[in-house]
Amino acid sequence: MLSLADLLKNHPVPGIKEAAIREDCVDILTKALGVSISVRKIKYESGVLTLSVPPVVKSAALLKQAELATLFLERGLALKEIR
């Protein structure tokens, strides 16, 4: 009988990569906008950043979209759209 650890050792843990990407996104947004944002308030998928934040913060992110795109590229992430 195999243990759960033996079964999972050859498979990556789901969600670890996504969590790391979201942490990078939060770090970039916090530095660029000067506002602390919770990891739970953002979603990043295929270059689309979805923000569940107050409209003032979202407007600031949209105004600095070009700057954010270069900061994302420095971390190896693409930023195509902010929603």
N, C-alpha and C positions, 0 to 999 in steps of 0.2 A: 504494500500500500504506500502510495506516494503522499508526502506531506504537501501542504499548500505552498510552502516555501520552495519545494522542489518543482512544483508546477509553474510557479511564477518567475523562477530565476532566468528563464530563457525569453520571457516576454516583458517588454517595458511596462512600467506602471502607468496606467492611463491618467492623464491630467498633469503629470509633472512638467512636461514641456510647455503646455498651455499656461500653467501657473507661472513659470519662469518668464514667458513672454509678457504676461500681464504685469508682472513685477517690473520688467523693463519699461513697459508703457507708462506705468504709474510714476516711475522715477523720472522719465523724460518729461512728462506733463508737469510734475511738481517743480522741476528745475526751470522749465521754460515759462510756466504761467505764474509761479510763485504761490500756488494754492495747493494745499494737501488734498489729495484725492484717494479714496479708498479703492483697493483692488476689486472689491465687489461691485463698484460702480462703473466698471469698464468691461468691454468685450472686444477682443481683437480676432478677426478671422479673415484671412486672405487679403490683407492690406486694408481692410475696412475697420475703422475704430469707432465703436459705438459707445457713446458716453451717456450715462444716466445721472447727470449732474444738473445743478441749477442752470437756467438759461444764460446767466451772466458768464459763467465759467465756460459753457459751450461756445458762446459768442467769442470769447477771448481765444479759445482754441482755434476757431475758424479763422479769425483774423491773423493768427500766427501759423497758419497751416504750412506755408512754405518753409518756415524755420523748423517746425516740428518734423517735416518730411526729411530734412537734412539730418536732424538729430536721430531719427529712426534709422536712416541709412547707415549712420555711424555704428549703430548696434546690430546691423545686419537685418533690419526689418523694413518692409516696404509700407508706405502710407499712401494709399490711393484716395481715400475718402474718409471724412469725419462725419458721423451721424449723431 
